[in-house]
């Protein structure tokens, strides 16, 4: 579980965007966790924080170029301050880590849309590579399968192994949640009621998939 910092930094960094709600430091931690120096990292949204964190960690940021002949990978040039630190590598052998978000654009998240996206992403990964998907949509409708279940099923369909679920908490959690306390009929509304019957979103689901199963995962399977 990724928790937000309890204290504000002494020198706040303005103008540094978050990756779908995830702080730059947490995103850098994930990139470092799933890659090594010189590995190729592809953020499908070409997010500036992902590119900067990749170069800073001496990984190789890549960009997916789509066109009529087909899709191809392009190595992004390093920033001047990191030019001497980054290890160069060609992406011919595949990508070591793909960062993606679902659903794409404003489309609803369905099994078919997730499977279509996974089918396009799977060939880009090298053996032993990882796909990290951030779920950016709200909760599923009552009676539907959860979005986590939908994405996991789609990934398994295209041959990816489910590796890990990481809840990334977006806001500091209060010690007590007054909205969960019982509210008597004659009690005044003190903003304790749920929002449309649900809690306010406070975390982001991150799902990690691998092209090959680890030894522990193979044993459990």
C-alpha positions in Angstrom: 0.0 0.0 0.0 1.3 3.4 -1.0 0.5 6.0 1.7 0.7 9.8 1.2 3.3 11.7 3.2 2.1 12.8 6.6 4.1 16.0 6.4 4.5 18.6 3.7 7.9 19.0 2.3 10.0 21.9 3.6 10.4 23.3 0.1 7.2 22.5 -1.9 7.8 21.7 -5.5 5.3 23.6 -7.6 4.3 22.7 -11.1 5.1 19.0 -10.7 2.0 17.0 -11.8 0.9 13.7 -10.3 0.6 10.6 -12.4 -3.2 9.9 -12.2 -3.2 11.0 -8.6 0.1 9.2 -7.7 2.9 11.5 -6.4 6.2 11.7 -8.3 8.1 10.0 -5.5 5.7 7.1 -5.4 5.8 6.7 -9.1 9.6 6.7 -9.0 9.5 4.1 -6.3 7.4 1.8 -8.5 9.7 2.3 -11.5 12.7 1.4 -9.4 10.9 -1.6 -7.9 10.1 -3.2 -11.3 13.1 -2.2 -13.4 16.9 -2.1 -13.4 19.4 0.5 -14.6 19.3 0.6 -18.4 15.8 -1.0 -18.7 13.3 0.5 -21.1 10.2 2.1 -19.6 7.2 3.1 -21.7 4.5 5.4 -20.4 1.7 5.2 -22.9 0.4 8.7 -22.0 4.0 10.1 -22.3 3.4 11.7 -18.9 6.1 14.2 -18.0 6.6 12.9 -14.5 7.0 9.3 -15.8 9.6 10.4 -18.3 11.5 12.5 -15.8 11.5 9.8 -13.1 12.6 7.2 -15.7 15.6 9.3 -16.8 16.5 10.2 -13.2 16.6 6.6 -12.2 18.9 5.8 -15.2 16.3 3.9 -17.0 15.5 4.5 -20.7 12.2 6.4 -21.4 10.5 5.4 -24.6 7.5 6.6 -26.6 5.0 4.7 -28.7 4.6 6.1 -32.1 1.5 5.0 -33.9 1.0 5.5 -37.7 -0.2 3.8 -40.8 2.7 1.4 -41.1 2.1 0.3 -37.6 3.4 1.1 -34.1 7.0 1.5 -33.2 9.0 2.5 -30.1 11.2 5.6 -30.0 13.8 6.2 -27.4 13.4 9.7 -25.9 16.4 11.9 -25.7 17.7 12.5 -22.2 17.3 15.8 -20.4 20.5 17.8 -20.3 20.9 17.4 -16.6 20.6 13.6 -16.9 22.5 13.1 -20.2 25.6 11.6 -18.7 23.7 9.4 -16.2 21.4 7.4 -18.4 22.4 4.0 -19.8 21.4 3.8 -23.5 19.6 0.8 -24.8 17.7 -0.1 -27.9 14.1 -1.3 -27.4 14.5 -4.1 -30.0 14.2 -6.8 -27.3 11.0 -5.3 -25.9 9.9 -3.0 -23.1 10.7 -3.8 -19.4 7.9 -1.8 -17.9 4.7 -0.3 -19.4 2.8 2.3 -17.5 -0.8 2.5 -18.6 -4.2 3.7 -17.4 -7.7 2.4 -17.9 -10.2 3.2 -19.2 -8.7 5.0 -22.2 -10.0 8.5 -22.7 -13.7 8.8 -21.8 -14.7 5.3 -22.7 -16.4 3.1 -20.2 -14.3 0.2 -18.8 -15.6 -3.1 -20.1 -14.0 -6.5 -20.6 -13.9 -6.0 -24.4 -12.2 -2.6 -24.2 -9.7 -3.8 -21.6 -8.9 -7.0 -23.6 -8.5 -4.9 -26.8 -6.0 -2.6 -25.0 -4.1 -5.6 -23.5 -3.9 -7.3 -26.9 -2.1 -4.2 -28.2 0.2 -3.8 -25.2 1.3 -7.4 -24.7 3.6 -7.7 -27.7 5.6 -4.7 -26.6 6.8 -6.4 -23.4 9.9 -8.5 -23.3 9.9 -11.8 -21.4 10.1 -11.0 -17.8 8.6 -7.5 -18.3 5.8 -5.9 -16.3 2.6 -4.0 -17.1 1.4 -1.5 -14.4 -2.2 -0.4 -14.9 -3.8 2.5 -13.0 -7.6 2.4 -12.8 -8.8 5.9 -13.3 -12.6 5.3 -13.4 -15.0 5.3 -10.5 -16.4 2.2 -8.9 -18.5 -0.3 -10.9 -22.2 -0.1 -11.0 -24.1 -2.1 -8.4 -24.4 -5.7 -9.7 -21.5 -5.4 -12.1 -18.1 -7.0 -11.8 -15.5 -4.8 -10.1 -13.1 -3.0 -12.4 -10.2 -4.9 -10.9 -11.8 -8.2 -11.8 -12.5 -7.0 -15.3 -8.9 -5.9 -15.9 -7.4 -9.0 -14.4 -9.6 -11.3 -16.5 -8.7 -9.3 -19.7 -5.0 -9.6 -18.8 -5.1 -13.3 -18.3 -6.9 -13.7 -21.6 -3.9 -12.2 -23.5 -1.4 -14.4 -21.6 -0.3 -12.0 -18.8 0.1 -13.2 -15.2 -1.5 -11.3 -12.4 1.3 -10.2 -10.1 0.1 -7.7 -7.5 -2.6 -5.2 -6.5 -1.3 -2.0 -4.9 -3.8 0.5 -3.4 -2.3 3.9 -3.6 -3.9 6.2 -1.0 -4.4 9.7 -2.6 -5.3 11.8 0.5 -4.3 11.5 4.2 -6.8 9.3 5.9 -8.5 10.7 9.1 -8.2 8.8 12.3 -12.0 8.7 12.6 -14.5 8.9 9.8 -17.6 10.6 11.1 -19.7 9.7 8.1 -19.6 6.0 9.1 -21.2 6.8 12.5 -25.0 6.0 12.8 -27.2 9.0 12.2 -30.4 9.3 14.1 -33.6 10.4 12.3 -33.9 13.5 14.5 -30.2 14.4 14.2 -29.1 17.3 12.1 -27.1 16.7 9.0 -23.4 17.4 9.7 -22.1 16.2 6.4 -21.9 12.7 7.7 -24.0 11.1 5.0 -22.3 9.2 2.2 -22.0 10.7 -1.2 -24.7 9.0 -3.3 -24.5 6.1 -0.9 -20.8 5.7 -1.3 -17.6 6.9 0.4 -15.6 9.6 -1.3 -12.7 8.0 -3.4 -9.5 8.1 -1.4 -7.3 5.6 -3.2 -6.3 4.5 -6.7 -6.1 0.8 -7.7 -2.8 -0.1 -9.3 -2.6 -3.6 -10.9 0.7 -5.2 -11.9 1.0 -8.0 -14.5 4.0 -9.9 -15.7 4.8 -11.7 -18.9 6.2 -14.6 -16.9 5.2 -16.0 -13.5 7.5 -15.8 -10.6 8.5 -19.0 -8.8 6.1 -18.3 -6.0 3.2 -17.6 -8.4 4.0 -20.8 -10.3 3.8 -22.8 -7.1 0.5 -21.3 -6.1 -0.9 -21.9 -9.6 
